[in-house]
Amino acid sequence: MLDIKILRENLDDIRKRLERRGPGSADGLDRLLGPDETRRKALRESEQLKNRRKQLSAEVGKRKQQGQD
């Protein structure tokens, strides 16, 4: 069993090796990596939102400290 990270990093090489086993052997790679890319995109967006929330929270705290409700 290959780690998904290894698949992402060596996709072309793995695809070529699977195709040598027979036509259509590599067809499952796209079905496997599609959801992984979706998950990774969602994680990136989540991290960006967390960072934005952290910035806004700091700004709110700073303004409250200065008396600017």
PDB file of N, CA, C and O in Angstrom:
ATOM      1  N   MET A   1       0.846  -1.171   0.000  1.00  0.00           N
ATOM      2  CA  MET A   1       0.000   0.000   0.000  1.00  0.00           C
ATOM      3  C   MET A   1       0.892   1.234   0.000  1.00  0.00           C
ATOM      4  O   MET A   1       1.827   1.334   0.795  1.00  0.00           O
ATOM      5  N   LEU A   2       0.600   2.168  -0.892  1.00  0.00           N
ATOM      6  CA  LEU A   2       1.378   3.398  -0.993  1.00  0.00           C
ATOM      7  C   LEU A   2       0.726   4.515  -0.186  1.00  0.00           C
ATOM      8  O   LEU A   2      -0.498   4.620  -0.109  1.00  0.00           O
ATOM      9  N   ASP A   3       1.557   5.325   0.400  1.00  0.00           N
ATOM     10  CA  ASP A   3       1.097   6.507   1.116  1.00  0.00           C
ATOM     11  C   ASP A   3       0.583   7.515   0.087  1.00  0.00           C
ATOM     12  O   ASP A   3       1.162   7.646  -0.991  1.00  0.00           O
ATOM     13  N   ILE A   4      -0.492   8.224   0.408  1.00  0.00           N
ATOM     14  CA  ILE A   4      -1.080   9.190  -0.519  1.00  0.00           C
ATOM     15  C   ILE A   4      -0.081  10.287  -0.878  1.00  0.00           C
ATOM     16  O   ILE A   4      -0.102  10.801  -1.997  1.00  0.00           O
ATOM     17  N   LYS A   5       0.788  10.646   0.054  1.00  0.00           N
ATOM     18  CA  LYS A   5       1.797  11.670  -0.206  1.00  0.00           C
ATOM     19  C   LYS A   5       2.767  11.192  -1.286  1.00  0.00           C
ATOM     20  O   LYS A   5       3.158  11.967  -2.158  1.00  0.00           O
ATOM     21  N   ILE A   6       3.148   9.934  -1.230  1.00  0.00           N
ATOM     22  CA  ILE A   6       4.043   9.373  -2.245  1.00  0.00           C
ATOM     23  C   ILE A   6       3.349   9.372  -3.600  1.00  0.00           C
ATOM     24  O   ILE A   6       3.977   9.654  -4.620  1.00  0.00           O
ATOM     25  N   LEU A   7       2.060   9.056  -3.616  1.00  0.00           N
ATOM     26  CA  LEU A   7       1.310   9.086  -4.873  1.00  0.00           C
ATOM     27  C   LEU A   7       1.313  10.489  -5.478  1.00  0.00           C
ATOM     28  O   LEU A   7       1.561  10.655  -6.672  1.00  0.00           O
ATOM     29  N   ARG A   8       1.036  11.494  -4.650  1.00  0.00           N
ATOM     30  CA  ARG A   8       1.003  12.872  -5.148  1.00  0.00           C
ATOM     31  C   ARG A   8       2.351  13.306  -5.700  1.00  0.00           C
ATOM     32  O   ARG A   8       2.426  13.936  -6.755  1.00  0.00           O
ATOM     33  N   GLU A   9       3.418  12.964  -4.982  1.00  0.00           N
ATOM     34  CA  GLU A   9       4.753  13.423  -5.359  1.00  0.00           C
ATOM     35  C   GLU A   9       5.308  12.696  -6.578  1.00  0.00           C
ATOM     36  O   GLU A   9       6.151  13.245  -7.288  1.00  0.00           O
ATOM     37  N   ASN A  10       4.853  11.473  -6.832  1.00  0.00           N
ATOM     38  CA  ASN A  10       5.400  10.661  -7.922  1.00  0.00           C
ATOM     39  C   ASN A  10       4.309  10.176  -8.867  1.00  0.00           C
ATOM     40  O   ASN A  10       4.392   9.063  -9.386  1.00  0.00           O
ATOM     41  N   LEU A  11       3.309  10.981  -9.092  1.00  0.00           N
ATOM     42  CA  LEU A  11       2.137  10.564  -9.847  1.00  0.00           C
ATOM     43  C   LEU A  11       2.486  10.081 -11.250  1.00  0.00           C
ATOM     44  O   LEU A  11       2.023   9.019 -11.667  1.00  0.00           O
ATOM     45  N   ASP A  12       3.288  10.838 -11.980  1.00  0.00           N
ATOM     46  CA  ASP A  12       3.612  10.449 -13.356  1.00  0.00           C
ATOM     47  C   ASP A  12       4.350   9.121 -13.407  1.00  0.00           C
ATOM     48  O   ASP A  12       4.039   8.266 -14.236  1.00  0.00           O
ATOM     49  N   ASP A  13       5.314   8.946 -12.535  1.00  0.00           N
ATOM     50  CA  ASP A  13       6.086   7.703 -12.500  1.00  0.00           C
ATOM     51  C   ASP A  13       5.189   6.515 -12.145  1.00  0.00           C
ATOM     52  O   ASP A  13       5.274   5.459 -12.773  1.00  0.00           O
ATOM     53  N   ILE A  14       4.346   6.687 -11.156  1.00  0.00           N
ATOM     54  CA  ILE A  14       3.450   5.603 -10.736  1.00  0.00           C
ATOM     55  C   ILE A  14       2.454   5.282 -11.846  1.00  0.00           C
ATOM     56  O   ILE A  14       2.151   4.114 -12.092  1.00  0.00           O
ATOM     57  N   ARG A  15       1.950   6.307 -12.511  1.00  0.00           N
ATOM     58  CA  ARG A  15       1.008   6.101 -13.617  1.00  0.00           C
ATOM     59  C   ARG A  15       1.667   5.282 -14.733  1.00  0.00           C
ATOM     60  O   ARG A  15       1.060   4.351 -15.262  1.00  0.00           O
ATOM     61  N   LYS A  16       2.907   5.629 -15.090  1.00  0.00           N
ATOM     62  CA  LYS A  16       3.625   4.892 -16.139  1.00  0.00           C
ATOM     63  C   LYS A  16       3.834   3.436 -15.743  1.00  0.00           C
ATOM     64  O   LYS A  16       3.658   2.532 -16.559  1.00  0.00           O
ATOM     65  N   ARG A  17       4.208   3.215 -14.498  1.00  0.00           N
ATOM     66  CA  ARG A  17       4.448   1.841 -14.036  1.00  0.00           C
ATOM     67  C   ARG A  17       3.162   1.014 -14.039  1.00  0.00           C
ATOM     68  O   ARG A  17       3.174  -0.164 -14.397  1.00  0.00           O
ATOM     69  N   LEU A  18       2.068   1.633 -13.643  1.00  0.00           N
ATOM     70  CA  LEU A  18       0.796   0.910 -13.660  1.00  0.00           C
ATOM     71  C   LEU A  18       0.349   0.596 -15.086  1.00  0.00           C
ATOM     72  O   LEU A  18      -0.183  -0.484 -15.343  1.00  0.00           O
ATOM     73  N   GLU A  19       0.559   1.523 -16.006  1.00  0.00           N
ATOM     74  CA  GLU A  19       0.172   1.302 -17.396  1.00  0.00           C
ATOM     75  C   GLU A  19       0.968   0.155 -18.018  1.00  0.00           C
ATOM     76  O   GLU A  19       0.474  -0.527 -18.917  1.00  0.00           O
ATOM     77  N   ARG A  20       2.190  -0.059 -17.546  1.00  0.00           N
ATOM     78  CA  ARG A  20       2.982  -1.185 -18.048  1.00  0.00           C
ATOM     79  C   ARG A  20       2.352  -2.518 -17.654  1.00  0.00           C
ATOM     80  O   ARG A  20       2.558  -3.530 -18.323  1.00  0.00           O
ATOM     81  N   ARG A  21       1.591  -2.514 -16.577  1.00  0.00           N
ATOM     82  CA  ARG A  21       0.923  -3.751 -16.143  1.00  0.00           C
ATOM     83  C   ARG A  21      -0.248  -4.104 -17.045  1.00  0.00           C
ATOM     84  O   ARG A  21      -0.633  -5.268 -17.156  1.00  0.00           O
ATOM     85  N   GLY A  22      -0.801  -3.101 -17.681  1.00  0.00           N
ATOM     86  CA  GLY A  22      -1.924  -3.349 -18.583  1.00  0.00           C
ATOM     87  C   GLY A  22      -2.723  -2.081 -18.800  1.00  0.00           C
ATOM     88  O   GLY A  22      -2.744  -1.201 -17.939  1.00  0.00           O
ATOM     89  N   PRO A  23      -3.382  -1.982 -19.946  1.00  0.00           N
ATOM     90  CA  PRO A  23      -4.190  -0.793 -20.237  1.00  0.00           C
ATOM     91  C   PRO A  23      -5.280  -0.596 -19.180  1.00  0.00           C
ATOM     92  O   PRO A  23      -5.953  -1.546 -18.778  1.00  0.00           O
ATOM     93  N   GLY A  24      -5.436   0.618 -18.752  1.00  0.00           N
ATOM     94  CA  GLY A  24      -6.473   0.942 -17.773  1.00  0.00           C
ATOM     95  C   GLY A  24      -6.078   0.703 -16.332  1.00  0.00           C
ATOM     96  O   GLY A  24      -6.873   0.956 -15.426  1.00  0.00           O
ATOM     97  N   SER A  25      -4.872   0.221 -16.099  1.00  0.00           N
ATOM     98  CA  SER A  25      -4.449  -0.073 -14.727  1.00  0.00           C
ATOM     99  C   SER A  25      -4.317   1.181 -13.876  1.00  0.00           C
ATOM    100  O   SER A  25      -4.425   1.114 -12.652  1.00  0.00           O
ATOM    101  N   ALA A  26      -4.085   2.317 -14.510  1.00  0.00           N
ATOM    102  CA  ALA A  26      -3.872   3.561 -13.765  1.00  0.00           C
ATOM    103  C   ALA A  26      -5.143   4.400 -13.653  1.00  0.00           C
ATOM    104  O   ALA A  26      -5.112   5.506 -13.112  1.00  0.00           O
ATOM    105  N   ASP A  27      -6.258   3.880 -14.160  1.00  0.00           N
ATOM    106  CA  ASP A  27      -7.499   4.665 -14.160  1.00  0.00           C
ATOM    107  C   ASP A  27      -7.965   5.051 -12.758  1.00  0.00           C
ATOM    108  O   ASP A  27      -8.585   6.100 -12.586  1.00  0.00           O
ATOM    109  N   GLY A  28      -7.686   4.245 -11.784  1.00  0.00           N
ATOM    110  CA  GLY A  28      -8.140   4.514 -10.424  1.00  0.00           C
ATOM    111  C   GLY A  28      -7.398   5.632  -9.727  1.00  0.00           C
ATOM    112  O   GLY A  28      -7.863   6.138  -8.705  1.00  0.00           O
ATOM    113  N   LEU A  29      -6.243   6.031 -10.261  1.00  0.00           N
ATOM    114  CA  LEU A  29      -5.460   7.087  -9.606  1.00  0.00           C
ATOM    115  C   LEU A  29      -6.233   8.396  -9.506  1.00  0.00           C
ATOM    116  O   LEU A  29      -6.228   9.047  -8.461  1.00  0.00           O
ATOM    117  N   ASP A  30      -6.891   8.779 -10.587  1.00  0.00           N
ATOM    118  CA  ASP A  30      -7.638  10.038 -10.569  1.00  0.00           C
ATOM    119  C   ASP A  30      -8.804   9.976  -9.586  1.00  0.00           C
ATOM    120  O   ASP A  30      -9.100  10.954  -8.900  1.00  0.00           O
ATOM    121  N   ARG A  31      -9.466   8.815  -9.524  1.00  0.00           N
ATOM    122  CA  ARG A  31     -10.571   8.662  -8.565  1.00  0.00           C
ATOM    123  C   ARG A  31     -10.058   8.718  -7.133  1.00  0.00           C
ATOM    124  O   ARG A  31     -10.769   9.154  -6.228  1.00  0.00           O
ATOM    125  N   LEU A  32      -8.838   8.282  -6.935  1.00  0.00           N
ATOM    126  CA  LEU A  32      -8.246   8.292  -5.601  1.00  0.00           C
ATOM    127  C   LEU A  32      -7.768   9.688  -5.215  1.00  0.00           C
ATOM    128  O   LEU A  32      -7.971  10.130  -4.084  1.00  0.00           O
ATOM    129  N   LEU A  33      -7.137  10.371  -6.151  1.00  0.00           N
ATOM    130  CA  LEU A  33      -6.541  11.666  -5.836  1.00  0.00           C
ATOM    131  C   LEU A  33      -7.542  12.819  -5.871  1.00  0.00           C
ATOM    132  O   LEU A  33      -7.283  13.866  -5.278  1.00  0.00           O
ATOM    133  N   GLY A  34      -8.665  12.656  -6.541  1.00  0.00           N
ATOM    134  CA  GLY A  34      -9.679  13.713  -6.592  1.00  0.00           C
ATOM    135  C   GLY A  34     -10.174  14.114  -5.208  1.00  0.00           C
ATOM    136  O   GLY A  34     -10.096  15.288  -4.845  1.00  0.00           O
ATOM    137  N   PRO A  35     -10.677  13.168  -4.433  1.00  0.00           N
ATOM    138  CA  PRO A  35     -11.134  13.510  -3.074  1.00  0.00           C
ATOM    139  C   PRO A  35     -10.003  14.020  -2.179  1.00  0.00           C
ATOM    140  O   PRO A  35     -10.230  14.860  -1.309  1.00  0.00           O
ATOM    141  N   ASP A  36      -8.797  13.518  -2.391  1.00  0.00           N
ATOM    142  CA  ASP A  36      -7.659  13.992  -1.600  1.00  0.00           C
ATOM    143  C   ASP A  36      -7.401  15.466  -1.883  1.00  0.00           C
ATOM    144  O   ASP A  36      -7.141  16.238  -0.960  1.00  0.00           O
ATOM    145  N   GLU A  37      -7.472  15.861  -3.148  1.00  0.00           N
ATOM    146  CA  GLU A  37      -7.258  17.268  -3.500  1.00  0.00           C
ATOM    147  C   GLU A  37      -8.368  18.138  -2.915  1.00  0.00           C
ATOM    148  O   GLU A  37      -8.108  19.243  -2.438  1.00  0.00           O
ATOM    149  N   THR A  38      -9.594  17.646  -2.953  1.00  0.00           N
ATOM    150  CA  THR A  38     -10.717  18.380  -2.367  1.00  0.00           C
ATOM    151  C   THR A  38     -10.502  18.580  -0.870  1.00  0.00           C
ATOM    152  O   THR A  38     -10.735  19.667  -0.340  1.00  0.00           O
ATOM    153  N   ARG A  39     -10.059  17.526  -0.197  1.00  0.00           N
ATOM    154  CA  ARG A  39      -9.792  17.607   1.245  1.00  0.00           C
ATOM    155  C   ARG A  39      -8.673  18.594   1.541  1.00  0.00           C
ATOM    156  O   ARG A  39      -8.770  19.391   2.475  1.00  0.00           O
ATOM    157  N   ARG A  40      -7.618  18.541   0.750  1.00  0.00           N
ATOM    158  CA  ARG A  40      -6.489  19.450   0.964  1.00  0.00           C
ATOM    159  C   ARG A  40      -6.892  20.900   0.736  1.00  0.00           C
ATOM    160  O   ARG A  40      -6.451  21.792   1.461  1.00  0.00           O
ATOM    161  N   LYS A  41      -7.725  21.135  -0.266  1.00  0.00           N
ATOM    162  CA  LYS A  41      -8.207  22.490  -0.538  1.00  0.00           C
ATOM    163  C   LYS A  41      -9.045  22.998   0.636  1.00  0.00           C
ATOM    164  O   LYS A  41      -8.904  24.147   1.056  1.00  0.00           O
ATOM    165  N   ALA A  42      -9.913  22.139   1.160  1.00  0.00           N
ATOM    166  CA  ALA A  42     -10.745  22.519   2.309  1.00  0.00           C
ATOM    167  C   ALA A  42      -9.880  22.825   3.530  1.00  0.00           C
ATOM    168  O   ALA A  42     -10.175  23.756   4.279  1.00  0.00           O
ATOM    169  N   LEU A  43      -8.820  22.052   3.733  1.00  0.00           N
ATOM    170  CA  LEU A  43      -7.916  22.311   4.858  1.00  0.00           C
ATOM    171  C   LEU A  43      -7.204  23.651   4.705  1.00  0.00           C
ATOM    172  O   LEU A  43      -7.051  24.392   5.677  1.00  0.00           O
ATOM    173  N   ARG A  44      -6.764  23.964   3.473  1.00  0.00           N
ATOM    174  CA  ARG A  44      -6.110  25.259   3.235  1.00  0.00           C
ATOM    175  C   ARG A  44      -7.062  26.412   3.521  1.00  0.00           C
ATOM    176  O   ARG A  44      -6.687  27.392   4.164  1.00  0.00           O
ATOM    177  N   GLU A  45      -8.299  26.289   3.039  1.00  0.00           N
ATOM    178  CA  GLU A  45      -9.293  27.337   3.279  1.00  0.00           C
ATOM    179  C   GLU A  45      -9.592  27.477   4.768  1.00  0.00           C
ATOM    180  O   GLU A  45      -9.745  28.589   5.275  1.00  0.00           O
ATOM    181  N   SER A  46      -9.674  26.360   5.458  1.00  0.00           N
ATOM    182  CA  SER A  46      -9.920  26.374   6.896  1.00  0.00           C
ATOM    183  C   SER A  46      -8.793  27.092   7.635  1.00  0.00           C
ATOM    184  O   SER A  46      -9.048  27.896   8.531  1.00  0.00           O
ATOM    185  N   GLU A  47      -7.565  26.806   7.265  1.00  0.00           N
ATOM    186  CA  GLU A  47      -6.417  27.465   7.896  1.00  0.00           C
ATOM    187  C   GLU A  47      -6.423  28.967   7.625  1.00  0.00           C
ATOM    188  O   GLU A  47      -6.106  29.759   8.512  1.00  0.00           O
ATOM    189  N   GLN A  48      -6.781  29.358   6.409  1.00  0.00           N
ATOM    190  CA  GLN A  48      -6.856  30.781   6.082  1.00  0.00           C
ATOM    191  C   GLN A  48      -7.925  31.471   6.933  1.00  0.00           C
ATOM    192  O   GLN A  48      -7.712  32.575   7.434  1.00  0.00           O
ATOM    193  N   LEU A  49      -9.068  30.813   7.090  1.00  0.00           N
ATOM    194  CA  LEU A  49     -10.138  31.389   7.908  1.00  0.00           C
ATOM    195  C   LEU A  49      -9.733  31.483   9.378  1.00  0.00           C
ATOM    196  O   LEU A  49     -10.056  32.465  10.047  1.00  0.00           O
ATOM    197  N   LYS A  50      -9.036  30.481   9.879  1.00  0.00           N
ATOM    198  CA  LYS A  50      -8.557  30.524  11.267  1.00  0.00           C
ATOM    199  C   LYS A  50      -7.584  31.682  11.463  1.00  0.00           C
ATOM    200  O   LYS A  50      -7.642  32.385  12.471  1.00  0.00           O
ATOM    201  N   ASN A  51      -6.690  31.877  10.495  1.00  0.00           N
ATOM    202  CA  ASN A  51      -5.739  32.987  10.584  1.00  0.00           C
ATOM    203  C   ASN A  51      -6.456  34.329  10.550  1.00  0.00           C
ATOM    204  O   ASN A  51      -6.093  35.252  11.278  1.00  0.00           O
ATOM    205  N   ARG A  52      -7.477  34.433   9.701  1.00  0.00           N
ATOM    206  CA  ARG A  52      -8.243  35.680   9.607  1.00  0.00           C
ATOM    207  C   ARG A  52      -8.973  35.939  10.925  1.00  0.00           C
ATOM    208  O   ARG A  52      -8.992  37.071  11.410  1.00  0.00           O
ATOM    209  N   ARG A  53      -9.576  34.897  11.508  1.00  0.00           N
ATOM    210  CA  ARG A  53     -10.265  35.040  12.790  1.00  0.00           C
ATOM    211  C   ARG A  53      -9.289  35.490  13.874  1.00  0.00           C
ATOM    212  O   ARG A  53      -9.625  36.334  14.705  1.00  0.00           O
ATOM    213  N   LYS A  54      -8.100  34.933  13.864  1.00  0.00           N
ATOM    214  CA  LYS A  54      -7.083  35.302  14.848  1.00  0.00           C
ATOM    215  C   LYS A  54      -6.704  36.778  14.703  1.00  0.00           C
ATOM    216  O   LYS A  54      -6.560  37.489  15.697  1.00  0.00           O
ATOM    217  N   GLN A  55      -6.544  37.232  13.458  1.00  0.00           N
ATOM    218  CA  GLN A  55      -6.215  38.639  13.215  1.00  0.00           C
ATOM    219  C   GLN A  55      -7.335  39.552  13.703  1.00  0.00           C
ATOM    220  O   GLN A  55      -7.084  40.564  14.358  1.00  0.00           O
ATOM    221  N   LEU A  56      -8.568  39.183  13.378  1.00  0.00           N
ATOM    222  CA  LEU A  56      -9.704  40.010  13.789  1.00  0.00           C
ATOM    223  C   LEU A  56      -9.866  40.027  15.305  1.00  0.00           C
ATOM    224  O   LEU A  56     -10.192  41.063  15.884  1.00  0.00           O
ATOM    225  N   SER A  57      -9.642  38.896  15.942  1.00  0.00           N
ATOM    226  CA  SER A  57      -9.731  38.839  17.407  1.00  0.00           C
ATOM    227  C   SER A  57      -8.685  39.740  18.046  1.00  0.00           C
ATOM    228  O   SER A  57      -8.960  40.421  19.034  1.00  0.00           O
ATOM    229  N   ALA A  58      -7.491  39.740  17.481  1.00  0.00           N
ATOM    230  CA  ALA A  58      -6.433  40.601  17.998  1.00  0.00           C
ATOM    231  C   ALA A  58      -6.808  42.066  17.809  1.00  0.00           C
ATOM    232  O   ALA A  58      -6.556  42.892  18.687  1.00  0.00           O
ATOM    233  N   GLU A  59      -7.404  42.387  16.678  1.00  0.00           N
ATOM    234  CA  GLU A  59      -7.820  43.765  16.404  1.00  0.00           C
ATOM    235  C   GLU A  59      -8.922  44.197  17.369  1.00  0.00           C
ATOM    236  O   GLU A  59      -8.898  45.318  17.876  1.00  0.00           O
ATOM    237  N   VAL A  60      -9.880  43.319  17.622  1.00  0.00           N
ATOM    238  CA  VAL A  60     -10.957  43.629  18.570  1.00  0.00           C
ATOM    239  C   VAL A  60     -10.374  43.865  19.957  1.00  0.00           C
ATOM    240  O   VAL A  60     -10.743  44.830  20.627  1.00  0.00           O
ATOM    241  N   GLY A  61      -9.475  43.002  20.393  1.00  0.00           N
ATOM    242  CA  GLY A  61      -8.843  43.163  21.701  1.00  0.00           C
ATOM    243  C   GLY A  61      -8.074  44.462  21.803  1.00  0.00           C
ATOM    244  O   GLY A  61      -8.106  45.137  22.832  1.00  0.00           O
ATOM    245  N   LYS A  62      -7.390  44.805  20.738  1.00  0.00           N
ATOM    246  CA  LYS A  62      -6.605  46.042  20.707  1.00  0.00           C
ATOM    247  C   LYS A  62      -7.526  47.262  20.815  1.00  0.00           C
ATOM    248  O   LYS A  62      -7.233  48.202  21.554  1.00  0.00           O
ATOM    249  N   ARG A  63      -8.626  47.244  20.084  1.00  0.00           N
ATOM    250  CA  ARG A  63      -9.557  48.374  20.112  1.00  0.00           C
ATOM    251  C   ARG A  63     -10.271  48.482  21.460  1.00  0.00           C
ATOM    252  O   ARG A  63     -10.505  49.584  21.954  1.00  0.00           O
ATOM    253  N   LYS A  64     -10.614  47.346  22.049  1.00  0.00           N
ATOM    254  CA  LYS A  64     -11.256  47.381  23.368  1.00  0.00           C
ATOM    255  C   LYS A  64     -10.306  47.960  24.401  1.00  0.00           C
ATOM    256  O   LYS A  64     -10.710  48.715  25.285  1.00  0.00           O
ATOM    257  N   GLN A  65      -9.052  47.599  24.276  1.00  0.00           N
ATOM    258  CA  GLN A  65      -8.047  48.097  25.212  1.00  0.00           C
ATOM    259  C   GLN A  65      -7.900  49.615  25.071  1.00  0.00           C
ATOM    260  O   GLN A  65      -7.623  50.313  26.046  1.00  0.00           O
ATOM    261  N   GLN A  66      -8.087  50.110  23.857  1.00  0.00           N
ATOM    262  CA  GLN A  66      -7.982  51.547  23.613  1.00  0.00           C
ATOM    263  C   GLN A  66      -9.299  52.269  23.901  1.00  0.00           C
ATOM    264  O   GLN A  66      -9.375  53.494  23.815  1.00  0.00           O
ATOM    265  N   GLY A  67     -10.325  51.505  24.241  1.00  0.00           N
ATOM    266  CA  GLY A  67     -11.611  52.110  24.564  1.00  0.00           C
ATOM    267  C   GLY A  67     -12.483  52.374  23.359  1.00  0.00           C
ATOM    268  O   GLY A  67     -13.435  53.150  23.449  1.00  0.00           O
ATOM    269  N   GLN A  68     -12.188  51.758  22.245  1.00  0.00           N
ATOM    270  CA  GLN A  68     -12.987  51.924  21.030  1.00  0.00           C
ATOM    271  C   GLN A  68     -13.894  50.716  20.857  1.00  0.00           C
ATOM    272  O   GLN A  68     -13.531  49.765  20.164  1.00  0.00           O
ATOM    273  N   ASP A  69     -15.047  50.740  21.466  1.00  0.00           N
ATOM    274  CA  ASP A  69     -15.977  49.604  21.351  1.00  0.00           C
ATOM    275  C   ASP A  69     -16.365  49.505  19.939  1.00  0.00           C
ATOM    276  O   ASP A  69     -17.145  48.626  19.573  1.00  0.00           O
TER     277      ASP A  69
END
